[in-house]
Amino acid sequence: RDGSDYPDLQGTELADLSAARREAVRFAGALLRDQPETFWQSGEWTMSVHDEGGLALFQLTFFATHGAV
């Protein structure tokens, strides 16, 4: 979520919570690396991870602040 929702309707099956955490960080890093301008335009981005039943497992939140110039 960066002002809009982009749900993953297919999902990814992973072995356990630890694997889900690793994949979330890897995926978030790839998005930030490949589309940095999108992140800087919104200033905040949240990734929520749910199990197959829709239960929220954890959330990653990224935000940027500008320093005083």
C-alpha positions in Angstrom: 0.0 0.0 0.0 1.4 3.4 -1.0 -1.8 5.3 -1.1 -3.3 2.6 -3.3 -3.7 -1.1 -2.6 -2.1 -3.7 -4.9 -3.2 -7.1 -3.5 -1.4 -10.2 -4.7 -4.4 -12.4 -5.6 -2.3 -15.5 -6.4 -0.1 -15.5 -3.3 3.0 -17.5 -2.6 3.1 -20.7 -0.7 6.0 -20.8 1.8 7.2 -23.3 4.3 6.7 -21.3 7.5 6.6 -17.8 9.1 10.4 -17.5 8.9 10.3 -18.2 5.1 7.5 -15.6 4.7 9.5 -13.0 6.5 12.6 -13.6 4.4 10.5 -13.5 1.2 8.7 -10.3 2.2 12.0 -8.5 2.9 13.5 -9.8 -0.4 10.5 -8.8 -2.4 10.3 -5.3 -0.7 14.0 -4.8 -1.4 13.5 -5.7 -5.1 10.6 -3.2 -5.4 12.5 -0.4 -3.7 15.6 -1.2 -5.9 13.6 -1.4 -9.2 11.2 1.5 -8.6 12.8 4.0 -6.2 11.0 7.0 -7.7 7.6 5.5 -6.8 8.7 5.2 -3.1 10.0 8.8 -3.0 6.8 10.1 -4.5 4.6 8.6 -1.8 7.0 8.9 1.1 5.4 5.8 2.8 4.8 2.3 1.8 3.3 -0.6 3.7 3.4 -4.4 2.9 1.0 -6.6 4.8 1.5 -10.3 4.7 -1.5 -12.7 5.4 -1.9 -16.4 5.6 -4.1 -18.4 3.2 -7.1 -17.7 5.4 -6.6 -13.9 5.3 -5.1 -13.7 8.8 -2.6 -10.9 9.0 0.8 -12.3 10.0 3.0 -9.2 9.9 3.5 -5.8 8.2 6.5 -4.1 6.9 6.4 -0.3 6.8 8.9 1.9 4.9 9.0 5.7 5.1 11.3 8.5 4.1 11.9 11.8 5.7 13.8 14.7 4.3 16.5 16.4 6.3 16.7 20.1 6.9 18.7 21.8 4.2 
